[in-house]
């Protein structure tokens, strides 16, 4: 992956985060963290990976809200970032943060369990 592609991905990630935080007023969109953006080499398509805080229902509603807002977010990106082609956005749920927290919890329980056996 080229330096320019990585730079554009980071800029798109920063702008989408700003747009979601400042301008998206959809009540379905809850607490969202952007975990990554993958852009095709021609910058026509971008996969946006998001992590959502909440239960399965909150995740479903947030993803629906983001999918509905994709056109608006794309328009905003085209105004903020000067590219030949404004990328078509697709949002994908990323459960890596949730998975990492679950592993940390299991490790913590195992560690505290080992300390009780030594006493």
C-alpha positions in Angstrom: 0.0 0.0 0.0 1.4 3.4 -1.0 2.1 6.2 1.4 -0.6 8.4 -0.4 -3.2 5.7 0.1 -2.5 5.4 3.8 -2.6 9.2 4.1 -5.9 9.4 2.3 -7.3 6.7 4.5 -6.3 8.5 7.7 -7.7 11.8 6.4 -11.1 10.1 5.5 -11.2 8.4 8.9 -10.6 11.8 10.6 -13.2 13.6 8.6 -15.9 10.8 9.0 -15.3 10.9 12.7 -15.8 14.6 12.7 -18.9 14.4 10.6 -20.5 11.7 12.8 -19.7 13.6 15.9 -20.7 17.1 14.8 -23.4 16.8 12.1 -25.2 13.5 12.2 -28.3 13.9 14.3 -29.9 10.5 13.7 -31.0 9.1 17.0 -30.2 5.6 15.8 -26.5 6.5 15.7 -25.1 5.9 19.1 -21.6 5.9 20.5 -19.4 5.0 17.5 -15.6 4.6 17.2 -14.0 4.4 13.8 -11.4 1.6 13.8 -10.2 1.8 10.3 -10.7 2.7 6.7 -9.7 0.7 3.6 -9.7 2.6 0.3 -9.3 1.0 -3.1 -6.3 2.1 -5.1 -8.5 4.3 -7.4 -10.2 5.9 -4.3 -13.6 5.0 -5.7 -14.7 2.8 -2.8 -13.9 2.9 1.0 -14.8 0.4 3.6 -15.3 2.1 6.9 -14.9 -0.1 10.0 -16.8 1.0 13.1 -17.1 -0.3 16.6 -20.3 0.4 18.4 -20.9 0.6 22.2 -24.0 -1.2 23.3 -26.0 -4.3 22.9 -27.0 -6.1 19.7 -30.0 -3.9 19.1 -28.0 -0.7 19.5 -25.4 -2.1 17.0 -28.1 -2.9 14.5 -29.8 0.5 14.8 -26.5 2.3 14.6 -25.4 0.4 11.5 -28.8 1.2 9.8 -28.3 4.9 10.7 -24.8 5.0 9.2 -25.9 3.2 6.1 -28.7 5.8 5.6 -26.3 8.6 6.2 -23.6 7.2 3.8 -24.6 9.5 0.9 -24.6 12.6 3.1 -21.2 11.6 4.6 -19.8 11.1 1.1 -21.0 14.5 0.0 -19.3 16.1 3.1 -16.1 14.3 2.4 -16.1 15.5 -1.2 -16.3 19.1 0.1 -13.6 18.6 2.8 -11.1 16.5 0.9 -10.1 17.3 -2.6 -9.9 14.1 -4.5 -10.7 13.3 -8.2 -13.3 10.7 -7.0 -15.2 10.9 -3.8 -15.2 7.4 -2.5 -18.4 5.4 -2.2 -18.7 4.4 1.5 -19.7 1.1 3.0 -19.9 0.7 6.8 -18.8 -2.6 8.4 -19.1 -3.6 12.1 -15.8 -4.3 13.7 -16.0 -6.3 16.9 -12.2 -6.3 17.6 -12.6 -3.9 20.6 -15.3 -6.0 22.1 -13.4 -9.2 21.5 -10.2 -7.6 23.1 -12.2 -6.5 26.1 -13.6 -10.0 26.5 -10.2 -11.6 26.3 -8.9 -9.1 28.9 -11.8 -10.0 31.2 -11.1 -13.7 30.9 -7.3 -13.2 31.5 -8.2 -11.0 34.6 -10.4 -13.7 36.0 -7.8 -16.4 35.4 -5.2 -14.3 37.0 -7.3 -13.6 40.1 -8.3 -17.3 40.3 -4.6 -18.3 40.3 -3.9 -15.9 43.2 -6.6 -17.5 45.3 -5.2 -21.0 44.8 -1.8 -20.0 46.2 -3.2 -18.8 49.5 
